């Protein structure tokens, strides 16, 4: 069974484990499939080049981070704000949808928190897989500067 949050513009569907599955624009009847997977990388043990704040030196391919037995999915529905939160031992994710008659109602806000109390030296990331058909173009916001990358 899917968890749904919606306002007058957007409807978001989530799996029972809190993973975002699709977003639908209600006024244009457009629906896009979305998958967001938390992943982890081990870090390089090369003495000359260790991963750190400015260096990303993984020791191999990314590994999915499965939900654990003690992880929690919390759903909050309210007249102004609705949320789906995932509380994992390694991270926290929060999807927020507002209903305030403002410009925030057009977006689903994603917040991510990492738990730094682990004794493991790992790199955490979020992998997005969508049904968006944009060819070779990729858009990103790098340190506040809008960038458009294409081949």
trRosetta pair geometry for C-beta under 8 A, 3 or more apart (Angstrom, degrees):
i j d omega theta_ij theta_ji phi_ij phi_ji
1 16 6.2 72 64 -71 71 110
2 13 4.7 -11 179 -165 136 103
2 14 6.5 136 -168 63 78 42
2 15 6.8 -54 -117 -101 69 33
2 16 7.7 -109 -103 -50 28 68
2 21 6.7 -91 -128 38 118 147
3 13 7.2 138 73 -161 50 51
3 14 4.1 -27 64 66 103 102
3 15 7.4 -1 16 79 94 14
3 16 6.9 128 -27 -98 101 43
3 18 7.5 -4 33 -101 147 45
3 75 6.0 -137 -154 -100 136 136
3 84 6.1 119 116 -103 142 133
4 11 6.2 -8 -167 -173 107 96
4 12 7.0 155 -152 80 56 49
4 13 5.5 -21 -97 -101 79 68
4 14 7.5 -175 -76 19 32 78
5 11 7.4 168 87 -153 45 50
5 12 5.0 -7 59 56 92 100
5 14 7.5 36 -1 -9 97 114
5 77 7.2 -161 -116 -102 87 89
5 82 4.4 175 -146 116 116 133
5 83 7.8 78 -104 -53 155 7
5 84 6.5 -133 -28 -28 133 104
5 95 7.4 170 31 116 150 113
5 97 4.8 151 137 28 125 141
6 10 6.4 -156 -139 102 66 53
6 11 3.9 -8 -101 -106 114 76
6 12 7.0 178 -77 18 61 62
6 26 7.2 85 -162 -55 118 135
6 97 7.2 -50 -108 141 12 157
7 10 5.9 29 45 48 88 76
7 82 7.8 -171 -55 19 90 119
7 97 5.8 -163 -20 158 108 108
7 98 6.9 11 -65 95 155 38
7 99 4.2 -171 -121 -91 115 92
7 105 5.3 -123 118 -156 154 99
8 26 6.8 -130 164 68 39 143
8 99 7.3 108 -4 -135 84 95
8 105 7.0 11 48 170 87 135
9 25 6.7 -31 169 -149 75 70
9 26 5.9 -178 -175 35 20 102
9 27 6.3 -31 -131 -10 65 109
9 105 5.5 115 16 139 129 96
9 106 5.5 -65 131 -102 163 57
10 23 6.3 -24 -161 -168 109 94
10 24 6.9 141 -158 76 56 52
10 25 6.3 -32 -99 -105 69 49
10 26 6.5 -140 -75 -9 15 96
10 97 6.4 -137 84 -139 119 123
10 105 7.6 180 12 163 103 66
10 106 7.2 122 -32 -151 118 32
10 107 7.9 120 -27 -80 158 2
10 108 6.4 -146 142 -51 157 96
11 23 7.4 154 80 -158 49 47
11 24 4.5 -12 58 58 98 105
11 26 5.9 91 -15 -64 100 104
12 20 6.5 -48 -175 -137 111 97
12 22 7.3 178 -150 91 48 50
12 23 5.3 -12 -104 -106 78 75
12 24 7.8 -166 -73 22 35 70
12 84 8.0 -134 110 5 125 129
12 95 6.7 -150 136 157 158 139
12 97 6.2 -164 11 -59 127 139
12 108 5.5 93 -71 -99 145 145
13 20 7.7 104 82 -161 50 55
13 21 4.7 -56 103 65 96 107
13 22 4.7 15 43 50 112 88
13 23 7.9 -150 20 -70 72 35
13 24 7.8 48 -14 -8 101 104
14 18 5.8 -18 174 -152 128 30
14 19 6.3 152 -161 73 77 35
14 20 5.7 -44 -103 -97 80 41
14 21 6.1 161 -114 3 21 93
14 84 5.2 155 -48 -139 171 174
14 95 7.3 -177 -79 44 132 153
15 18 6.8 -31 70 35 77 22
15 19 4.4 10 29 51 115 92
15 21 5.7 112 -43 -51 79 118
16 73 7.3 157 160 56 50 166
17 67 5.1 -120 -158 -43 127 157
17 73 6.2 -166 -164 -58 31 141
17 86 7.5 43 153 -115 68 120
18 73 4.0 -160 -51 -123 114 115
18 84 5.5 169 -143 160 85 112
18 85 7.3 -50 -141 99 138 22
18 86 4.0 157 114 -76 155 103
18 93 7.1 141 140 76 125 115
19 35 7.0 9 167 -146 119 68
19 36 6.5 -172 -156 57 81 78
19 37 7.7 13 -134 -85 126 59
19 86 7.9 45 -64 -68 53 147
20 23 7.4 2 -178 -49 115 93
20 34 5.1 -30 127 102 110 114
20 35 7.3 176 84 -119 77 23
20 36 5.2 43 42 11 109 114
20 95 6.2 135 -72 -84 113 151
20 108 7.8 125 -122 134 139 153
21 33 6.9 -45 166 -149 61 74
21 34 6.7 112 142 64 13 71
21 35 7.2 19 -118 -86 47 66
22 31 5.7 14 175 -178 124 98
22 32 6.5 165 -155 84 75 43
22 33 5.1 -43 -97 -108 91 48
22 34 6.0 147 -104 20 30 82
23 31 7.3 171 88 -150 40 56
23 32 5.4 -10 59 58 86 94
23 34 5.8 33 -6 -6 97 134
23 108 6.4 -124 -113 -6 130 141
24 29 7.5 -14 -175 -150 103 36
24 30 6.8 170 -153 89 59 45
24 31 4.2 -17 -102 -100 91 84
24 32 7.7 175 -83 18 44 61
25 28 4.7 6 108 45 121 100
25 29 7.3 -54 85 4 76 12
25 30 4.6 15 41 53 109 94
25 31 7.7 -148 22 -70 64 42
26 29 7.2 21 -163 -75 29 50
32 130 6.0 6 164 -171 112 103
32 131 5.1 -167 -160 59 68 101
32 132 6.1 20 -149 -63 130 76
33 130 6.6 156 89 -158 62 49
33 131 4.0 82 40 -26 89 121
34 128 7.1 -36 -160 -159 88 90
34 129 7.5 140 -162 81 41 55
34 130 5.1 -5 -105 -107 68 84
34 131 7.5 -89 -56 8 51 83
35 127 8.0 -11 112 107 91 86
35 128 7.3 143 80 -160 57 42
35 129 4.2 -7 58 59 106 102
35 130 7.5 -160 25 -70 65 44
36 93 7.7 150 117 -152 133 155
36 110 7.7 -162 -127 -132 166 147
36 126 5.8 -8 -171 -175 96 108
36 127 7.2 155 -157 78 44 50
36 128 5.7 -11 -103 -101 75 67
36 129 7.9 -162 -70 25 33 69
37 64 5.7 -57 177 -124 124 96
37 65 7.9 150 170 35 78 75
37 126 7.2 149 74 -160 40 57
37 127 4.6 -18 61 59 94 103
37 129 7.3 26 -1 0 106 108
38 64 7.6 91 82 -161 59 60
38 65 4.5 -47 105 46 103 122
38 88 7.2 -143 44 33 166 165
38 90 7.5 151 152 89 144 118
38 91 5.8 -172 -133 46 150 151
38 93 7.3 -135 -57 -46 119 129
38 124 6.7 -17 -168 -166 97 100
38 125 7.6 151 -156 82 53 41
38 126 6.0 -35 -98 -102 56 68
38 127 7.9 179 -88 17 7 80
39 62 4.1 19 168 177 135 123
39 63 6.4 147 -161 71 81 35
39 64 5.9 -53 -105 -99 77 40
39 65 6.4 -173 -108 -10 21 90
39 124 7.4 149 82 -157 47 52
39 125 5.2 -24 66 68 94 89
39 126 7.3 150 18 -108 82 17
39 127 5.2 49 -13 -18 128 113
40 62 6.9 138 65 -157 29 75
40 63 5.5 -31 63 63 83 89
40 65 5.5 84 -17 -64 107 107
40 90 7.5 -50 -73 166 131 159
40 122 5.0 -4 -170 173 113 130
40 123 6.7 144 -161 76 59 53
40 124 5.6 -27 -102 -101 77 62
40 125 7.5 163 -90 22 29 74
41 56 8.0 65 71 -172 153 93
41 58 3.7 -65 178 -122 136 119
41 59 7.1 150 169 30 86 67
41 60 7.3 179 -151 64 84 58
41 61 7.9 -135 -114 128 88 21
41 62 5.6 -56 -72 -101 85 66
41 63 7.5 147 -87 15 38 79
41 122 6.6 152 74 -167 47 76
41 123 4.2 -11 57 59 102 107
41 125 7.1 34 -9 1 104 115
42 58 6.5 96 66 -164 54 75
42 59 4.1 -45 94 41 104 119
42 60 6.4 29 42 30 107 95
42 121 7.8 60 -163 93 63 77
42 122 6.2 -53 -107 -113 40 80
42 123 7.9 -13 66 19 5 86
43 50 6.8 42 156 -167 122 74
43 51 4.0 -114 -143 25 113 130
43 57 6.5 63 -161 82 74 80
43 58 6.8 -78 -107 -120 39 41
43 59 6.1 43 98 -25 13 103
43 121 4.8 -71 28 130 135 102
43 122 6.5 -148 -24 -105 94 29
43 123 6.3 118 -75 -25 88 96
44 49 6.2 -5 100 101 143 89
44 50 6.5 -159 81 -123 88 41
44 51 5.9 126 28 -30 85 92
44 57 4.0 -52 6 131 129 111
44 58 6.9 87 -41 112 84 9
44 59 5.2 160 -84 -76 48 78
45 50 7.7 15 -130 -108 27 86
45 59 6.9 32 -8 -96 81 130
46 49 4.9 7 93 52 120 83
46 50 7.2 -162 72 -70 67 54
46 57 7.3 -89 37 154 114 144
47 50 7.6 -10 -146 -49 24 96
49 55 6.7 -143 -174 174 87 153
49 57 5.6 151 137 -93 105 167
50 55 7.3 109 96 81 44 136
50 57 7.0 -163 -180 54 18 135
51 55 5.5 -147 -133 101 44 90
51 56 6.2 32 -134 -132 104 29
51 57 4.5 -148 -71 45 82 84
51 58 7.3 54 -75 -68 140 40
51 121 7.3 144 64 162 111 105
51 123 6.2 -93 174 -57 155 116
52 55 5.2 44 40 40 78 96
56 123 6.3 90 -141 -130 88 156
58 61 7.9 110 134 -65 137 6
58 62 7.5 -49 -151 -71 161 65
58 123 6.1 -95 -88 36 92 138
62 125 6.9 -74 -122 53 133 122
62 127 7.0 131 127 -54 161 132
65 88 7.1 79 136 170 124 156
65 90 6.2 -101 -162 56 147 145
65 91 7.5 85 104 15 161 121
65 124 7.8 2 -37 -131 149 96
67 71 4.9 -120 -165 52 84 150
67 86 8.0 -99 -108 -160 106 118
67 88 6.9 -112 -124 -107 62 106
68 71 4.8 116 54 -25 76 102
68 88 6.7 114 16 -150 102 81
68 89 5.8 4 26 -2 152 116
70 89 6.8 62 78 -58 107 109
71 86 6.9 3 173 -175 115 83
71 87 6.3 173 -162 88 67 59
71 88 4.8 -3 -122 -107 120 61
71 89 6.8 -94 -80 -19 86 75
72 85 7.8 5 109 107 92 94
72 86 7.5 158 85 -157 53 40
72 87 4.3 -1 57 54 99 109
73 84 7.0 -11 -171 -172 93 89
73 85 7.2 160 -156 83 45 54
73 86 5.7 -14 -104 -103 74 67
73 87 7.8 -163 -74 21 29 74
74 83 7.6 8 105 108 91 103
74 84 7.5 158 82 -158 52 42
74 85 4.4 -8 57 58 99 105
74 87 6.8 39 -7 -10 109 111
75 83 7.4 177 -152 91 38 59
75 84 5.6 -8 -106 -107 72 73
75 85 7.9 -161 -70 24 31 71
76 81 7.4 6 115 114 116 88
76 82 6.2 -179 99 -151 68 49
76 83 4.4 17 50 48 108 93
76 84 7.9 -161 26 -71 69 33
76 85 7.5 34 -2 -5 105 106
77 82 4.8 9 -120 -121 56 106
78 81 5.3 14 62 60 117 62
78 82 6.1 -174 32 -75 64 62
79 99 6.6 -111 161 81 46 125
80 98 6.5 -15 164 -155 66 79
80 99 5.8 -143 -139 64 28 80
80 100 5.6 49 -155 -79 90 85
81 96 6.3 -21 -164 -163 102 101
81 97 7.5 146 -157 79 53 46
81 98 5.5 -24 -100 -108 71 69
81 99 7.3 -155 -65 23 29 78
81 100 8.0 14 -62 -48 75 104
82 96 7.4 152 81 -154 46 52
82 97 5.0 -16 63 63 96 96
82 98 8.0 -176 23 -85 67 25
82 99 7.4 46 -7 -12 98 110
83 94 5.9 -18 -163 -167 117 94
83 95 6.5 151 -155 79 60 56
83 96 5.0 -16 -100 -101 89 71
83 97 7.6 -179 -78 23 42 68
84 94 7.5 164 83 -151 47 48
84 95 4.7 4 53 51 92 108
85 92 6.8 -8 -172 -173 97 97
85 93 7.0 167 -153 87 50 54
85 94 4.8 -8 -106 -104 85 81
85 95 7.7 -157 -72 26 43 64
86 91 7.8 22 104 102 103 88
86 92 6.7 169 87 -154 62 49
86 93 4.4 14 46 49 107 97
86 94 7.8 -151 26 -68 64 44
87 92 5.3 -1 -112 -114 60 94
88 91 5.0 14 62 56 115 68
88 92 6.8 -170 31 -79 72 43
88 93 7.7 33 1 0 109 91
89 115 7.0 -89 159 40 45 155
90 114 7.1 -25 158 -149 68 76
90 115 5.9 -140 -157 38 27 108
90 118 6.6 20 -120 -57 81 142
90 124 6.8 171 152 -98 114 136
91 112 6.5 -20 -174 -168 116 88
91 113 6.4 150 -165 83 64 55
91 114 5.3 -31 -106 -107 83 58
91 115 6.5 -132 -74 -1 32 86
91 124 6.2 157 -70 -170 128 153
92 111 7.9 -13 113 113 93 92
92 112 7.2 155 83 -158 58 42
92 113 4.1 1 52 55 104 108
92 115 7.6 93 -17 -46 89 93
93 110 7.0 -25 -165 -164 92 90
93 111 7.2 150 -160 82 43 58
93 112 5.6 -9 -105 -105 71 72
93 113 7.9 -155 -66 25 33 72
94 109 7.9 -7 111 109 89 90
94 110 7.2 149 80 -157 54 42
94 111 4.2 -5 57 55 104 105
94 112 7.9 -158 24 -68 71 34
94 113 7.9 39 -6 -4 103 103
95 108 5.8 -7 -167 174 97 109
95 109 7.2 146 -160 78 43 53
95 110 5.9 -14 -101 -100 67 70
96 108 7.1 152 69 -168 44 59
96 109 4.3 -20 59 62 101 105
96 110 7.9 -169 19 -71 77 26
96 111 7.0 36 -9 -5 114 107
97 105 7.9 55 -179 -141 73 55
97 108 5.5 -27 -82 -113 87 78
97 109 7.7 -176 -70 21 37 78
98 102 7.2 -24 117 55 136 99
98 104 4.6 22 46 116 143 113
98 105 5.5 -101 88 -84 87 62
98 109 7.8 42 -19 -1 99 117
99 105 6.2 76 -110 -114 36 110
100 104 6.2 24 43 61 120 114
100 105 6.3 -156 42 -56 68 101
101 105 6.9 27 -78 -28 12 144
102 105 6.1 135 65 -12 52 95
103 106 6.0 -41 -175 17 57 114
104 107 6.2 -74 -160 44 49 99
104 109 7.4 -15 -163 -41 101 119
112 126 6.5 -118 -90 -44 155 134
114 124 5.5 163 -111 48 128 151
115 118 6.3 94 103 -28 91 94
118 122 7.3 -32 110 27 145 110
134 137 5.0 -95 156 66 104 93
134 138 7.4 125 107 -78 132 45
136 150 5.4 87 113 -156 97 81
136 151 4.5 -76 175 20 139 106
137 148 6.9 -20 -161 -171 103 93
137 149 7.3 144 -157 82 53 53
137 150 4.7 -24 -101 -93 69 105
138 148 8.0 149 79 -162 47 49
138 149 4.8 -23 68 70 94 104
138 150 7.2 164 22 -80 68 53
139 146 7.8 -15 -167 -168 98 85
139 147 7.2 159 -155 87 54 62
139 148 5.7 -20 -106 -110 80 68
139 149 7.4 180 -86 25 30 75
140 147 5.3 -14 68 65 80 108
140 149 6.9 10 15 1 104 116
141 144 6.9 25 171 -96 98 15
141 145 7.3 156 -163 68 61 34
141 146 5.9 -30 -110 -101 78 56
141 147 7.1 166 -102 19 26 83
142 145 5.7 -31 73 61 79 88
142 147 5.3 20 10 -7 111 134
